[in-house]
Amino acid sequence: MPIRRLILVRHGETDGESSIRYHGSTDVGLSVEGRAQMGRVAGELRNEPADLFVASTLKRSWAGAAIVSRGAHIRIEADLREIHFGRWEGLTRAEIQAQDPVLFEDWQAGAAGFEYPGGELRSDFQARIGRALERIASNHGHTAIAILHKGVICEIVRQLTSQAPAAGQPEIGARIVLTRRSGNAWHLGQRSTNPHDPNQQLTV
């Protein structure tokens, strides 16, 4: 049987303050706080049987996966790295608005044809996420746990369910569950309101 359940975990906080800064393809590592967050996720998922652990080539992803997987093999997928934000790499939302107010408004409005200035084309980003999804979803097993990036998780959800997570989600250290039920249709599960509360597990 191909993979039927995807647990998508956003990596922990980084030395580059990924909770407030758009690092994209910049390779920043997990902070002490971020490693602790991933340790909590590992505890919350300790009874979750996983057939596959997945991470991107960026250290905040694979280092988080190393903690969550508790030493299990991790499949590294280069196509699952975060989008490159171009000249917005490393900036906060406020800094982006101050630097490029017109583009910022287009971005927030979801304007047709919007692209990150000097960054990766969104069509290229979407295509590589799609390629990675095909490889992962065709694996034998039931559950895959992936420690990834916010933009990547949102794009996976969009491609598999034609829906989008709530604005601002998933937060650092939070997770989203997708389940494939009858046929090949994927369904979006509910995100825990508190990613650090083991009594509020995600349901599908």
N, C-alpha and C positions, 0 to 999 in steps of 0.2 A: 504493500500500500504506500502511495506517496504521502508526504507530510500533510497532516490534517489540521494541525494547530500551530500557530506562530505566536510566541510570546516576545514582544518587541519592547526592549528596555532601553531607555535613554541613559547614556553614560553619566557618571557622576561629575561633580564640579571639578574644574581644572585650575591649574596655576594661572591660566589666562582668563579666569572668571567667565566661563562659558554660559553661566546663568544670565549674564547681561551683555556679553560681547559676541559678535558674529564672527567666529574664527573660521568657519567653513573648512577649507582644505589645509589651513595652517595647523601644523602638528604640535599641539600643546598637550602636555601630560596631565594626568589626574593629580589633584591636590591631596593633601592629607584628608581633608573633608570629603573629597570625592571617593577616595579609597574606602573610607568608613561607610559612605552611602552604598557603595557596591557590596561591602560586607553585609550590610543590612538586607540588601536584595538577595544575596546568596542565602541568608538565613530564611527569608520568606519563601524562597523557591526550593528549599532543601528537600522537600517531599514531592517535588514536581519531577517525574521521570522525563528526561530529555534524551532524544535520539541524536540530536545535532546541536552544537553550539556554533554561533556565527559571529564574526566581527569584521570590521573594515581594517584597512592597513594603517589607519591613524591610531596613535598610541593610546589616546583616551578611550577608544573603542576596544582594542585588543587587551589592554591592561585591565579594563573593567571586566571583560569576558573571562580573563584568567582568574579573577577573584570569584565571579559568579559560578564558573564551571567547576571550581574546586579541583583543578588539576586534570579535568577531562580534555580530550583533544578539541581544539578550536579550528574551525574552518575559516580561513581568511579570504574575504572577497574584496578585491580592490574596487570593484564597481559600486560598492556600498559606502564609499567615503562621502563625506558631506560635499555639497556644491561649493564651488569657489565663488566668493562674493566680490571678487575684483578689488576695486579700491576701497570697498567697505570692509575688507577683512580686518578683524580685530577691533572694529568700532562698536560703540553702544548705539542704541536706537536714537538717543538724543544727539550724539555726534553725527550720525548719518543725516538726520534732519537738518542740522546746522550746516553741514557741508554741501548737501545736495537737496535743498527743499522741494524742488519741482519733481525730481525723480522719487524722492521719499513719498510724496503724495500719490504718484502713479503706483508705486509699490503697495501702499496701504489700500488703495482703491481697487487693486487687482486689474489695472489697466491692460487692455489687449496689447500684446507685443512688448510688454515690459521685460527688460533684461537687466541683470546686475551690471553696473558700469565696469567694463574691463574684465568681467567674470565669465564663468562657464555659461554657455547657452543653456537655457532651461530645457530645450528639446533634447540636447545631448545628455543632460542629467537624467531626464526621464527615461531615455532609451537605455542607459547603462543600468539603472535601477531595474528596469524590466528584464534585462538579460540576467541579472543576478537572481531575480525572483524565479525565473524559469528554472535555473539550475537548482535553487534551494527547494522549490516546491516539488520537484521531480524526485527528490531523495526518498529512499525507503525509510519508513519509520512513522511515528505519529506526531511527535512534538519537536519543534525547533525553538531554541531560545537564542535571540540575537541581541547583542549589546551594540546599539547604534546611535545615530545622530538624529536630532529633532527633525530636520528637513527630510532625511532619508525615511524615517518612520512615517511621517505624514504622507510622503509620496507612495510608500508601500500600501498604506491604508487606502489612499485614493485609487491606486491602480487595481487593487483587489476587490474593493467594495463600492467604488464610485462615491464614497462618502469622504468626509474630512473630520479629523479630531476637532474637538472644541478649540476655540481660539486660545493660543498660548500653551496648548497641550501637545505632547506630554512634557511635564516639568522634569527638571533634573532628577534622575533616580526613579522616575515613575515608569509605568509600563502599560501596554495596550495588548489585548489578546484578540487574535483573529482565528476563527474556526471555519473549516471547510466541512459542511454537512453533506446533504444529498447532492449528488452530481459534483460539479466543480465550483459551486457558489460559495464565496467566502462571506462570513458575517462578522461584524464588529462587536466585540465584547464591551463590557463596562469597565472603565478605568477606576481604580481605587481612589477615593477622595483623599486618602492619606497614604502616600507611597511607602511610608515607614511603619504603618500599622499592620502587623501580620494577621490581624483579625478581619481586615477588610480586603480580602483577596479579590482578584478580578473574576467575574463570572461571564459565562457565554450563554 
